[in-house]
Amino acid sequence: NGLLGTTIDLIGGSSLMWRYHHQVSHHIHCNDSDMDEDVFSSYPLLRMDPRLPKKWFHNYQHLYMWLAFPFMQLAFEFGDLKGVMDRRTAGASLHGATASEYAILFAGKLVHWGGLVLPLALGASAATVAGAVACYIFTQGIVLASLFAVSHNIDSTKDPAWLETSQLRDDWAVQQLVTSANWGKWIGCFFTGGLNLQIEHHLFPAISFMHYPRIHKIVKEEAAKRNIPYAHYDTLPQILAKYCKFMRDAGQAPAPPGNTFPPNGGIGEMRGPASVNSLSPVPSMN
């Protein structure tokens, strides 16, 4: 698994930075505005959560985000290099990272970009190579944004009636359920490596994704027994439409008090009208 994981280094990513960014910051603290860097790493360009401060241009983010998404892959690459220099990602410090892992990161960048410009040495024109590289980067960025952003950024996954309760912070499994959303089933699972079934991906990251469609039935049943929201859409276009609506609403939502970042503890701080007492008790999923 470790060896296969390094293949992300060959396509412009970093197995090292992805582990800290995705597995440490995001998977453990999903949609926590204090700990999950996916909530705030794109700010101020995009306001992915109405708990974040508001800028005037956020009112139009649902329109211009499609001009920003093609550059998402480049943002990841520069973020990897900055993270190495800072010895941390936006949401986690690189405690435990080894010298060999740093070496793999830099070697991966060299191989990746070397492969992209190699056609120049084989006689291709600079214009042809530049056009091909741009298409590659832009396509990768749009695909990444379309597949990843929809999983945690719709109304149901950022419902303040759940996000602002200590129940969510106190039960990791409930947090993964409430802050994630699924789309599709077997076909989507095959082509995305199980990322379409994001709830199961978060709950069971060590289980082969090919089992997720069957596990999904069990998780959905258990969530219903406990009165816990379980968001599932039949197709990618359906959840993508929900995501676009959420981005419009999040961008146009009123500024938070003082128009500042939330205080430490982005989940369970009991800000606003939500109250634990207003919700039905949620039994532990453990």
DOVEX-39721 format. One line per 8 residues: number of its first residue (from 1); their letters; for each residue x, y, z of N, C-alpha, C. Coordinates in Angstrom, 1 decimal. Example, Ala and Ser with C-alpha at 12.3 -4.5 7.8 and 13.67 -1.06 7.14 Angstrom:
2
1) as) 13.2 -5.7 7.8 12.3 -4.5 7.8 13.2 -3.3 7.8 | 12.8 -2.2 7.1 13.7 -1.1 7.1 12.9 0.0 7.9
***
This chain:
286
1) ngllgtti) 0.8 -1.2 0.0 0.0 0.0 0.0 0.9 1.3 0.0 | 1.9 1.2 0.8 2.8 2.4 0.8 3.4 2.7 -0.5 | 3.9 1.6 -1.2 4.5 1.8 -2.5 3.5 2.3 -3.5 | 2.3 1.7 -3.5 1.2 2.2 -4.4 0.9 3.7 -4.1 | 0.9 4.0 -2.8 0.6 5.4 -2.5 1.5 6.4 -3.0 | 2.8 6.0 -3.3 3.7 7.0 -3.9 3.4 7.3 -5.3 | 2.5 6.5 -6.0 2.2 6.9 -7.4 1.6 8.2 -7.5 | 1.0 8.7 -6.4 0.4 10.1 -6.4 1.5 11.1 -6.7
9) dliggssl) 2.7 10.8 -6.2 3.8 11.7 -6.5 4.2 11.8 -8.0 | 3.8 10.8 -8.8 4.1 10.9 -10.2 3.1 11.7 -11.0 | 2.0 12.0 -10.4 1.0 12.8 -11.1 0.8 14.2 -10.5 | 1.8 14.6 -9.8 1.8 16.0 -9.3 1.4 16.2 -7.8 | 1.0 15.1 -7.2 0.6 15.2 -5.8 1.8 14.9 -4.9 | 1.5 14.6 -3.6 2.6 14.2 -2.7 2.0 13.2 -1.7 | 2.5 12.0 -1.6 2.0 11.0 -0.7 2.2 11.5 0.7 | 3.3 12.2 1.0 3.6 12.7 2.3 2.6 13.8 2.7
17) mwryhhqv) 2.5 14.8 1.9 1.6 15.9 2.3 0.1 15.5 2.3 | -0.2 14.6 1.4 -1.6 14.1 1.3 -1.9 13.4 2.6 | -1.0 12.6 3.2 -1.3 11.9 4.4 -1.6 12.8 5.6 | -0.8 13.9 5.7 -1.1 14.9 6.8 -2.3 15.7 6.5 | -2.4 16.2 5.2 -3.5 17.0 4.9 -4.8 16.3 4.9 | -4.9 15.1 4.3 -6.1 14.4 4.1 -6.5 13.5 5.3 | -5.5 12.7 5.7 -5.8 11.7 6.7 -5.8 12.2 8.1 | -4.9 13.1 8.4 -4.8 13.7 9.7 -5.7 14.9 9.9
25) shhihcnd) -5.6 15.9 9.1 -6.5 17.1 9.2 -7.9 16.8 8.8 | -8.1 16.3 7.7 -9.5 16.2 7.1 -10.3 15.0 7.7 | -9.7 13.8 7.6 -10.5 12.6 8.0 -10.8 12.6 9.5 | -9.9 13.1 10.3 -10.2 13.0 11.8 -11.1 14.2 12.2 | -11.0 15.3 11.5 -11.8 16.5 11.9 -12.7 17.0 10.8 | -13.4 16.1 10.2 -14.2 16.5 9.0 -15.2 17.7 9.3 | -15.0 18.8 8.5 -15.8 20.0 8.5 -15.7 20.7 9.8 | -14.7 20.5 10.6 -14.4 21.3 11.7 -13.7 22.5 11.2
33) sdmdedvf) -14.2 23.7 11.4 -13.6 24.9 10.9 -12.3 25.3 11.5 | -12.0 24.6 12.6 -10.7 24.9 13.3 -9.6 23.9 12.9 | -10.0 22.7 12.5 -9.0 21.6 12.3 -8.9 21.1 10.9 | -10.1 21.1 10.2 -10.1 20.5 8.9 -9.7 21.6 7.8 | -8.5 21.4 7.3 -8.0 22.5 6.4 -8.8 22.6 5.1 | -9.6 21.5 4.7 -10.4 21.6 3.6 -11.5 22.7 3.7 | -11.8 23.1 5.0 -12.8 24.1 5.2 -12.2 25.5 4.9 | -11.0 25.7 5.2 -10.5 27.1 5.2 -9.3 27.3 4.2
41) ssypllrm) -8.7 26.2 3.6 -7.5 26.3 2.8 -7.7 27.1 1.6 | -8.9 27.2 1.1 -9.2 27.9 -0.2 -9.6 29.4 0.1 | -9.7 29.7 1.4 -10.1 31.1 1.8 -8.9 32.0 1.6 | -9.0 33.2 1.2 -10.3 34.0 1.0 -10.9 33.9 -0.4 | -10.2 33.2 -1.3 -10.8 33.1 -2.7 -12.2 32.5 -2.7 | -12.4 31.4 -1.9 -13.7 30.8 -1.8 -14.1 30.7 -0.3 | -15.3 31.0 0.0 -15.9 30.8 1.3 -16.7 29.5 1.3 | -16.0 28.5 1.7 -16.6 27.1 1.7 -17.5 26.8 2.9
49) dprlpkkw) -17.6 27.8 3.8 -18.4 27.6 5.0 -18.9 29.0 5.5 | -20.2 29.1 5.7 -20.7 30.4 6.2 -20.2 30.8 7.5 | -19.5 29.9 8.2 -18.9 30.3 9.5 -17.6 31.2 9.3 | -17.1 31.2 8.1 -15.9 32.0 7.8 -16.3 33.4 7.5 | -15.3 34.3 7.7 -15.5 35.8 7.4 -16.0 36.0 5.9 | -16.7 37.0 5.7 -17.3 37.3 4.3 -16.6 38.4 3.7 | -16.3 38.3 2.4 -15.8 39.3 1.5 -16.9 39.6 0.5 | -16.9 40.8 -0.1 -17.9 41.2 -1.0 -18.0 40.3 -2.2
57) fhnyqhly) -16.8 39.8 -2.7 -16.8 39.0 -3.9 -17.3 37.6 -3.7 | -17.5 37.2 -2.4 -18.0 35.8 -2.1 -19.5 35.7 -2.6 | -20.2 36.8 -2.8 -21.5 36.8 -3.3 -21.6 36.2 -4.7 | -20.4 36.2 -5.4 -20.4 35.7 -6.8 -19.5 34.4 -6.9 | -19.2 33.8 -5.8 -18.2 32.7 -5.9 -18.8 31.5 -6.7 | -20.1 31.3 -6.7 -20.7 30.2 -7.4 -20.5 30.3 -8.9 | -20.2 31.5 -9.3 -19.9 31.8 -10.7 -18.4 31.7 -11.1 | -17.6 32.4 -10.3 -16.2 32.4 -10.6 -15.4 31.2 -10.1
65) mwlafpfm) -16.0 30.3 -9.3 -15.3 29.2 -8.8 -14.9 28.2 -10.0 | -15.7 28.3 -11.1 -15.4 27.4 -12.2 -14.2 27.9 -13.0 | -13.8 29.2 -12.8 -12.6 29.7 -13.4 -11.4 29.4 -12.5 | -11.6 29.2 -11.2 -10.6 28.9 -10.2 -10.2 27.4 -10.2 | -11.2 26.5 -10.4 -11.0 25.1 -10.3 -10.0 24.5 -11.2 | -9.9 25.0 -12.4 -8.8 24.5 -13.3 -7.4 24.6 -12.8 | -7.2 25.5 -11.8 -5.9 25.7 -11.2 -5.7 25.0 -9.9 | -6.7 24.1 -9.5 -6.6 23.4 -8.3 -5.4 22.5 -8.2
73) qlafefgd) -5.0 21.9 -9.2 -3.9 21.0 -9.2 -2.6 21.7 -8.9 | -2.5 22.9 -9.6 -1.3 23.7 -9.3 -1.3 24.2 -7.9 | -2.5 24.5 -7.3 -2.5 25.0 -5.9 -2.0 23.9 -5.0 | -2.4 22.6 -5.3 -1.9 21.5 -4.5 -0.4 21.4 -4.6 | 0.1 21.5 -5.8 1.6 21.4 -5.9 2.4 22.4 -5.2 | 2.0 23.7 -5.3 2.7 24.7 -4.6 2.4 24.6 -3.1 | 1.2 24.1 -2.7 0.9 23.9 -1.3 1.8 22.8 -0.7 | 2.1 21.8 -1.5 3.1 20.7 -1.1 4.4 21.3 -0.7
81) lkgvmdrr) 5.0 22.1 -1.6 6.3 22.7 -1.4 6.3 23.7 -0.3 | 5.3 24.5 -0.1 5.2 25.4 1.0 5.1 24.6 2.3 | 4.3 23.5 2.3 4.2 22.7 3.5 5.5 22.1 3.9 | 6.3 21.7 3.0 7.6 21.1 3.3 8.5 22.2 4.0 | 8.5 23.4 3.4 9.3 24.5 4.0 8.8 24.8 5.4 | 7.5 24.8 5.6 6.9 25.2 6.9 6.9 24.0 7.9 | 7.1 22.8 7.4 7.0 21.6 8.2 5.6 21.4 8.7 | 4.6 21.8 7.9 3.2 21.6 8.3 2.3 21.9 7.1
89) tagaslhg) 1.1 21.3 7.2 0.1 21.8 6.2 -0.8 22.8 7.0 | -1.8 23.3 6.4 -2.6 24.3 7.0 -3.3 23.7 8.3 | -3.5 22.4 8.3 -4.3 21.8 9.4 -3.5 20.8 10.3 | -2.2 20.5 10.0 -1.5 19.5 10.8 0.0 19.8 10.6 | 0.7 19.5 11.7 2.2 19.6 11.6 2.7 18.2 11.1 | 3.9 18.3 10.5 4.5 17.1 9.9 5.3 16.3 10.9 | 4.7 16.0 12.1 5.4 15.2 13.1 5.6 13.8 12.5 | 6.8 13.2 12.6 7.0 11.9 12.2 7.4 11.7 10.7
97) ataseyai) 7.4 12.7 10.0 7.8 12.6 8.6 9.3 12.3 8.5 | 9.7 11.4 7.6 11.1 10.9 7.5 11.8 11.6 6.4 | 13.1 11.5 6.4 13.9 12.1 5.3 13.6 11.4 4.0 | 13.4 10.1 4.0 13.1 9.4 2.7 11.7 9.9 2.2 | 10.8 10.3 3.0 9.5 10.8 2.5 9.7 12.2 1.9 | 10.5 13.0 2.5 10.8 14.3 1.9 11.5 14.1 0.5 | 12.4 13.1 0.5 13.1 12.8 -0.8 12.2 12.4 -1.9 | 11.2 11.5 -1.5 10.2 11.1 -2.5 9.4 12.2 -3.0
105) lfagklvh) 9.1 13.2 -2.1 8.3 14.4 -2.6 9.0 15.1 -3.7 | 10.3 15.4 -3.4 11.1 16.2 -4.4 11.3 15.4 -5.7 | 11.6 14.1 -5.5 11.9 13.3 -6.7 10.6 13.1 -7.5 | 9.5 13.0 -6.8 8.2 12.9 -7.6 7.9 14.2 -8.4 | 8.2 15.4 -7.8 8.0 16.6 -8.6 8.9 16.6 -9.8 | 10.1 16.2 -9.7 11.1 16.2 -10.8 10.6 15.3 -11.9 | 10.2 14.0 -11.5 9.7 13.1 -12.5 8.4 13.6 -13.1 | 7.5 14.1 -12.3 6.3 14.6 -12.9 6.5 15.7 -13.9
113) wgglvlpl) 7.2 16.7 -13.6 7.4 17.8 -14.5 8.3 17.4 -15.6 | 9.3 16.6 -15.3 10.2 16.1 -16.4 9.4 15.3 -17.4 | 8.4 14.5 -17.0 7.6 13.8 -18.0 6.7 14.7 -18.8 | 6.3 15.8 -18.2 5.4 16.7 -18.9 6.1 17.5 -20.0 | 7.4 17.8 -19.8 8.2 18.6 -20.8 9.1 17.7 -21.6 | 9.1 16.4 -21.4 9.9 15.5 -22.2 9.6 15.6 -23.7 | 8.4 15.7 -24.1 8.2 15.8 -25.6 9.0 16.9 -26.3 | 9.4 17.9 -25.5 10.3 19.0 -26.1 11.6 18.3 -26.6
121) algasaat) 12.1 17.4 -25.9 13.4 16.7 -26.3 13.1 15.8 -27.4 | 11.9 15.4 -27.7 11.6 14.5 -28.8 11.1 15.2 -30.0 | 11.2 16.6 -30.0 10.9 17.4 -31.2 9.6 18.1 -31.2 | 8.8 18.0 -30.2 7.5 18.7 -30.1 7.7 20.2 -29.9 | 6.9 21.0 -30.5 7.0 22.4 -30.3 6.6 22.9 -28.9 | 7.2 24.0 -28.5 6.8 24.5 -27.2 5.4 24.8 -27.1 | 4.7 25.3 -28.1 3.3 25.6 -28.1 2.5 24.4 -27.9 | 2.9 23.3 -28.6 2.1 22.0 -28.4 2.2 21.5 -27.0
129) vagavacy) 3.5 21.5 -26.5 3.7 21.0 -25.1 2.9 21.9 -24.1 | 3.0 23.2 -24.3 2.3 24.1 -23.3 0.8 23.9 -23.4 | 0.3 23.7 -24.6 -1.2 23.4 -24.7 -1.6 22.1 -24.1 | -0.8 21.1 -24.3 -1.1 19.8 -23.7 -1.0 19.8 -22.2 | 0.0 20.4 -21.7 0.2 20.5 -20.2 -0.9 21.3 -19.6 | -1.3 22.4 -20.2 -2.4 23.2 -19.7 -3.7 22.4 -19.7 | -4.0 21.6 -20.8 -5.2 20.8 -20.8 -5.2 19.8 -19.7 | -4.0 19.2 -19.5 -3.8 18.1 -18.5 -4.1 18.7 -17.1
137) iftqgivl) -3.5 19.9 -16.8 -3.6 20.5 -15.5 -5.0 21.0 -15.2 | -5.6 21.6 -16.2 -7.0 22.1 -16.1 -8.0 21.0 -15.9 | -7.9 20.0 -16.7 -8.8 18.8 -16.6 -8.7 18.2 -15.2 | -7.4 18.0 -14.8 -7.2 17.4 -13.5 -7.8 18.2 -12.4 | -7.7 19.5 -12.5 -8.2 20.4 -11.4 -9.7 20.4 -11.4 | -10.4 20.4 -12.5 -11.9 20.3 -12.6 -12.4 19.0 -12.0 | -11.7 17.9 -12.4 -12.2 16.6 -12.0 -12.0 16.5 -10.5 | -10.8 16.9 -9.9 -10.6 16.9 -8.5 -11.7 17.7 -7.8
145) aslfavsh) -11.9 18.9 -8.2 -12.9 19.8 -7.6 -14.3 19.1 -7.6 | -14.7 18.6 -8.8 -16.0 18.0 -8.9 -16.2 16.8 -8.0 | -15.2 16.0 -7.9 -15.3 14.8 -7.1 -15.1 15.0 -5.6 | -14.2 15.9 -5.2 -13.9 16.0 -3.8 -14.8 17.0 -3.1 | -15.1 18.2 -3.8 -15.8 19.2 -3.1 -17.2 18.9 -2.8 | -17.9 18.1 -3.6 -19.3 17.8 -3.4 -19.5 16.9 -2.2 | -18.5 16.2 -1.8 -18.7 15.2 -0.7 -18.9 15.8 0.7 | -18.5 17.0 0.9 -18.7 17.6 2.2 -19.2 19.1 2.2
153) nidstkdp) -19.7 19.5 1.0 -20.1 20.9 0.9 -21.5 21.0 0.3 | -22.4 20.5 1.0 -23.8 20.7 0.6 -24.6 21.1 1.9 | -25.8 21.5 1.8 -26.5 22.0 3.0 -26.5 21.0 4.1 | -26.8 19.7 3.8 -26.9 18.7 4.9 -25.6 18.4 5.6 | -24.5 18.6 4.9 -23.2 18.3 5.6 -22.6 19.4 6.4 | -23.3 20.6 6.3 -22.9 21.8 7.1 -24.1 22.4 7.7 | -24.9 21.6 8.2 -26.1 22.0 8.9 -25.7 22.5 10.3 | -25.9 23.8 10.6 -25.5 24.3 12.0 -26.2 23.6 13.1
161) awletsql) -27.4 23.0 12.9 -28.1 22.3 13.9 -27.3 21.1 14.4 | -26.4 20.6 13.5 -25.6 19.5 13.9 -24.1 20.0 14.2 | -23.6 20.8 13.3 -22.2 21.3 13.5 -21.9 21.9 14.8 | -22.9 22.7 15.3 -22.7 23.5 16.5 -23.2 22.7 17.8 | -23.1 21.4 17.8 -23.4 20.7 19.0 -22.3 19.8 19.4 | -22.2 19.7 20.7 -21.1 18.9 21.3 -21.3 17.4 21.0 | -22.5 17.0 20.6 -22.7 15.6 20.2 -21.9 15.2 19.1 | -21.7 16.1 18.1 -20.9 15.8 16.9 -19.4 15.7 17.3
169) rddwavqq) -18.9 16.5 18.1 -17.5 16.4 18.5 -17.3 15.2 19.4 | -18.2 14.8 20.2 -18.0 13.7 21.1 -18.1 12.3 20.4 | -18.6 12.2 19.3 -18.7 10.9 18.6 -18.2 11.0 17.2 | -17.0 10.5 17.0 -16.3 10.6 15.7 -17.1 10.0 14.6 | -17.7 8.8 14.8 -18.5 8.2 13.8 -19.7 9.0 13.3 | -20.4 9.6 14.3 -21.5 10.5 13.9 -21.0 11.7 13.1 | -19.9 12.2 13.5 -19.3 13.3 12.8 -19.1 13.0 11.3 | -18.5 11.8 11.0 -18.3 11.4 9.7 -19.6 11.2 8.9
177) lvtsanwg) -20.6 10.7 9.5 -21.9 10.5 8.9 -22.5 11.8 8.5 | -22.6 12.7 9.5 -23.3 14.0 9.3 -22.6 14.9 8.3 | -21.3 14.9 8.3 -20.5 15.9 7.5 -20.1 15.3 6.1 | -20.6 14.1 5.7 -20.2 13.6 4.4 -21.5 13.2 3.6 | -21.3 13.1 2.3 -22.5 12.7 1.5 -22.0 11.8 0.3 | -22.9 10.9 -0.1 -22.6 9.9 -1.1 -23.3 10.3 -2.4 | -22.8 9.7 -3.5 -23.5 9.7 -4.8 -23.2 8.4 -5.5 | -24.2 7.9 -6.3 -23.9 6.7 -7.1 -23.8 5.5 -6.3
185) kwigcfft) -23.2 4.5 -7.0 -23.0 3.2 -6.3 -21.9 2.4 -6.9 | -22.1 1.3 -7.6 -21.1 0.4 -8.0 -20.2 1.1 -9.1 | -20.8 1.7 -10.1 -20.0 2.2 -11.2 -19.2 3.4 -10.7 | -19.8 4.3 -10.0 -19.0 5.4 -9.4 -17.9 4.9 -8.5 | -18.2 3.9 -7.7 -17.2 3.3 -6.8 -16.0 2.8 -7.6 | -16.2 2.1 -8.7 -15.1 1.6 -9.5 -14.3 2.7 -10.1 | -14.9 3.7 -10.6 -14.1 4.8 -11.3 -13.5 5.8 -10.4 | -14.0 5.9 -9.1 -13.4 6.9 -8.2 -12.6 6.2 -7.0
193) gglnlqie) -12.5 4.9 -7.0 -11.9 4.2 -5.9 -12.6 4.4 -4.6 | -13.9 4.4 -4.7 -14.8 4.5 -3.6 -15.0 5.9 -3.0 | -14.5 6.9 -3.7 -14.7 8.3 -3.2 -16.1 8.8 -3.3 | -16.9 8.1 -4.2 -18.3 8.5 -4.3 -19.1 8.1 -3.1 | -18.7 7.0 -2.4 -19.3 6.6 -1.2 -18.5 7.2 0.0 | -18.6 8.5 0.1 -17.7 9.2 1.0 -17.9 8.9 2.5 | -19.2 8.6 2.8 -19.5 8.2 4.2 -18.7 7.0 4.6 | -18.8 5.9 3.8 -18.1 4.7 4.1 -16.6 4.8 3.9
201) hhlfpais) -16.2 5.7 3.0 -14.8 6.0 2.9 -14.2 6.6 4.2 | -15.0 7.4 4.8 -14.5 8.0 6.1 -14.6 7.1 7.3 | -15.7 6.3 7.3 -15.8 5.4 8.4 -14.9 4.2 8.4 | -14.6 3.7 7.1 -13.8 2.5 7.0 -12.7 2.6 6.0 | -11.8 3.5 6.2 -10.7 3.8 5.2 -9.8 2.6 5.0 | -9.7 1.7 5.9 -8.8 0.5 5.8 -9.4 -0.7 5.1 | -10.7 -0.5 4.7 -11.4 -1.6 4.1 -11.4 -1.4 2.5 | -11.2 -2.4 1.7 -11.2 -2.2 0.3 -12.5 -1.5 -0.2
209) fmhyprih) -12.3 -0.5 -1.0 -13.4 0.3 -1.5 -14.5 -0.5 -2.2 | -14.1 -1.7 -2.8 -15.0 -2.5 -3.5 -16.1 -3.1 -2.6 | -15.9 -3.0 -1.3 -16.9 -3.5 -0.4 -17.9 -2.4 0.0 | -17.6 -1.1 -0.3 -18.4 0.0 0.1 -19.9 -0.1 -0.3 | -20.2 -0.5 -1.5 -21.6 -0.5 -1.9 -22.4 -1.5 -1.0 | -21.8 -2.5 -0.5 -22.6 -3.4 0.4 -22.6 -2.9 1.8 | -21.5 -2.3 2.2 -21.4 -1.7 3.6 -22.4 -0.5 3.7 | -22.5 0.2 2.6 -23.4 1.3 2.5 -24.8 1.0 3.0
217) kivkeeaa) -25.3 -0.1 2.6 -26.7 -0.5 3.0 -26.8 -0.7 4.5 | -25.7 -1.3 5.1 -25.7 -1.5 6.6 -25.6 -0.1 7.3 | -24.7 0.7 6.9 -24.6 2.0 7.5 -25.8 2.9 7.4 | -26.5 2.8 6.3 -27.7 3.6 6.1 -28.8 3.1 7.0 | -28.9 1.8 7.2 -29.9 1.2 8.1 -29.6 1.6 9.5 | -28.3 1.5 9.9 -28.0 1.9 11.3 -28.2 3.4 11.6 | -27.9 4.2 10.6 -28.1 5.6 10.8 -29.6 5.9 11.0 | -30.4 5.3 10.2 -31.9 5.5 10.3 -32.4 5.1 11.7
225) krnipyah) -31.8 4.0 12.2 -32.3 3.5 13.6 -31.9 4.6 14.6 | -30.8 5.3 14.4 -30.4 6.3 15.4 -30.8 7.7 15.1 | -31.6 7.9 14.1 -32.1 9.2 13.7 -30.9 10.2 13.3 | -29.9 9.6 12.6 -28.8 10.4 12.2 -28.9 10.6 10.7 | -28.7 11.8 10.2 -28.8 12.1 8.7 -27.9 11.2 7.9 | -28.3 10.7 6.8 -27.5 10.0 5.9 -27.8 10.5 4.5 | -26.9 11.3 3.9 -27.1 11.9 2.6 -26.6 11.0 1.5 | -27.5 10.7 0.5 -27.1 9.9 -0.6 -27.9 10.3 -1.8
233) ydtlpqil) -27.1 10.5 -3.0 -27.8 11.0 -4.2 -27.5 9.9 -5.3 | -28.4 9.7 -6.2 -28.3 8.7 -7.2 -27.1 8.9 -8.2 | -26.9 10.2 -8.5 -25.9 10.5 -9.6 -25.0 11.6 -9.2 | -23.9 11.8 -9.8 -23.0 12.9 -9.6 -23.6 14.2 -10.0 | -24.4 14.3 -11.1 -25.0 15.6 -11.4 -26.0 16.1 -10.3 | -26.6 15.1 -9.7 -27.6 15.5 -8.6 -26.9 16.2 -7.5 | -25.8 15.6 -7.0 -25.1 16.1 -5.8 -24.3 17.4 -6.3 | -23.8 17.4 -7.5 -23.1 18.6 -8.0 -24.0 19.8 -8.0
241) akyckfmr) -25.3 19.6 -8.4 -26.3 20.7 -8.3 -26.4 21.2 -6.9 | -26.5 20.3 -5.9 -26.6 20.6 -4.5 -25.4 21.4 -4.1 | -24.2 21.0 -4.6 -23.0 21.7 -4.2 -23.0 23.1 -4.8 | -23.4 23.3 -6.0 -23.4 24.6 -6.6 -24.4 25.5 -5.8 | -25.5 25.0 -5.4 -26.5 25.8 -4.6 -25.9 26.2 -3.3 | -25.2 25.2 -2.7 -24.5 25.5 -1.4 -23.5 26.6 -1.5 | -22.7 26.5 -2.5 -21.6 27.6 -2.7 -22.2 28.9 -2.9 | -23.4 29.0 -3.6 -24.1 30.3 -3.8 -24.6 30.7 -2.4
249) dagqapap) -25.2 29.9 -1.7 -25.8 30.2 -0.4 -24.7 30.6 0.6 | -23.6 29.8 0.6 -22.5 30.1 1.6 -21.9 31.4 1.3 | -21.7 31.7 0.0 -21.1 33.0 -0.4 -22.0 34.2 0.0 | -23.3 34.0 -0.1 -24.2 35.1 0.1 -24.7 35.2 1.5 | -24.4 34.2 2.4 -24.8 34.2 3.7 -24.3 35.4 4.5 | -25.0 35.9 5.5 -24.5 37.0 6.3 -23.1 36.7 6.9 | -22.4 37.7 7.2 -21.1 37.6 7.9 -21.3 37.1 9.3 | -20.4 36.3 9.8 -20.5 35.9 11.2 -20.3 37.1 12.2
257) pgntfppn) -20.6 36.9 13.4 -20.4 38.0 14.4 -18.9 38.6 14.3 | -18.8 39.9 14.1 -17.5 40.5 14.0 -16.8 40.2 12.7 | -17.4 39.4 11.8 -16.8 39.1 10.6 -15.4 38.5 10.7 | -15.2 37.6 11.7 -14.0 37.1 12.0 -14.1 35.5 12.0 | -12.9 34.9 12.0 -12.9 33.4 12.0 -13.5 32.9 13.3 | -14.1 31.7 13.3 -14.7 31.1 14.5 -13.6 31.0 15.6 | -14.0 31.0 16.8 -13.0 30.7 17.9 -12.5 29.3 17.8 | -11.5 29.0 18.5 -10.9 27.6 18.5 -12.0 26.6 18.9
265) ggigemrg) -12.1 25.6 18.1 -13.2 24.6 18.3 -14.3 24.8 17.4 | -14.1 24.5 16.1 -15.0 24.8 15.0 -16.3 23.9 15.1 | -16.3 22.9 15.9 -17.5 22.0 16.1 -17.8 21.9 17.6 | -19.0 22.1 17.9 -19.4 21.8 19.3 -19.3 23.0 20.2 | -19.2 24.2 19.7 -19.0 25.4 20.5 -20.3 26.0 20.9 | -21.4 25.5 20.4 -22.8 25.9 20.8 -23.0 27.4 20.4 | -22.5 27.9 19.3 -22.7 29.2 18.9 -24.0 29.2 18.2 | -24.8 30.3 18.3 -26.0 30.5 17.5 -27.2 29.8 18.2
273) pasvnsls) -28.3 29.5 17.5 -29.5 29.0 18.1 -29.5 27.5 18.4 | -28.5 26.8 17.8 -28.5 25.3 18.0 -28.3 24.9 19.4 | -28.9 23.9 19.8 -28.8 23.4 21.2 -28.8 21.9 21.2 | -28.0 21.3 22.1 -28.1 19.8 22.2 -29.5 19.4 22.7 | -30.1 20.2 23.5 -31.4 19.9 24.1 -32.5 19.9 23.0 | -32.2 20.6 21.9 -33.2 20.7 20.8 -33.2 19.5 19.9 | -32.2 18.6 20.1 -32.1 17.4 19.2 -32.4 16.2 20.0 | -32.8 15.2 19.2 -33.0 13.9 19.8 -31.7 13.2 20.2
281) pvpsmn) -31.7 12.5 21.3 -30.4 11.9 21.7 -29.9 11.0 20.6 | -28.6 11.0 20.4 -28.0 10.2 19.4 -27.1 9.1 20.1 | -27.5 7.9 20.0 -26.6 6.8 20.6 -25.3 6.7 19.9 | -24.3 6.4 20.7 -22.9 6.2 20.1 -22.9 5.1 19.0 | -22.1 5.4 17.9 -22.0 4.4 16.9 -20.9 3.4 17.2 | -20.1 3.6 18.3 -19.0 2.8 18.6 -19.5 1.4 19.1
***
